[in-house]
């Protein structure tokens, strides 16, 4: 039973290390890009509302 828990713990550690290695090269989007996209989406929604009022 103890060996099973040890293997489970080692498996979790190895899995986390493999996940970290796999995701290390992925670039996170900057906050500036996120804000810019959010503003563009809001502007598009406002434009849609203007057309639907007519």
C-alpha positions in Angstrom: 0.0 0.0 0.0 2.9 2.4 0.8 4.5 1.6 -2.5 1.3 2.5 -4.3 1.2 5.9 -2.6 4.9 6.5 -3.4 4.4 5.6 -7.0 1.4 7.9 -7.2 3.4 10.8 -5.7 6.3 10.2 -8.1 3.9 10.0 -11.0 2.2 13.3 -10.1 5.6 15.0 -9.8 6.9 13.6 -13.1 3.6 14.5 -14.8 3.8 18.1 -13.5 7.4 18.4 -14.7 6.5 17.1 -18.2 3.6 19.6 -18.4 5.9 22.4 -17.3 8.4 21.4 -20.0 5.7 21.2 -22.7 4.2 24.6 -21.8 7.5 26.5 -21.3 7.8 27.7 -24.9 4.2 29.0 -25.1 4.0 32.8 -25.1 1.5 34.4 -22.8 -0.6 37.2 -24.4 0.2 40.6 -22.9 -2.3 42.6 -20.9 -2.1 45.4 -23.4 -3.2 43.1 -26.2 -6.0 41.8 -24.1 -7.3 45.3 -23.3 -7.1 46.3 -26.9 -9.1 43.3 -28.1 -11.7 43.9 -25.4 -12.1 47.5 -26.5 -12.5 46.4 -30.1 -15.2 43.9 -29.1 -17.0 46.6 -27.2 -16.9 48.9 -30.2 -18.2 46.2 -32.5 -21.1 45.6 -30.1 -21.9 49.3 -30.0 -21.8 49.4 -33.8 -24.3 46.5 -34.0 -26.6 48.2 -31.6 -26.7 51.4 -33.7 -27.7 49.4 -36.8 -30.4 47.4 -35.0 -32.1 50.6 -33.7 -33.0 51.8 -37.2 
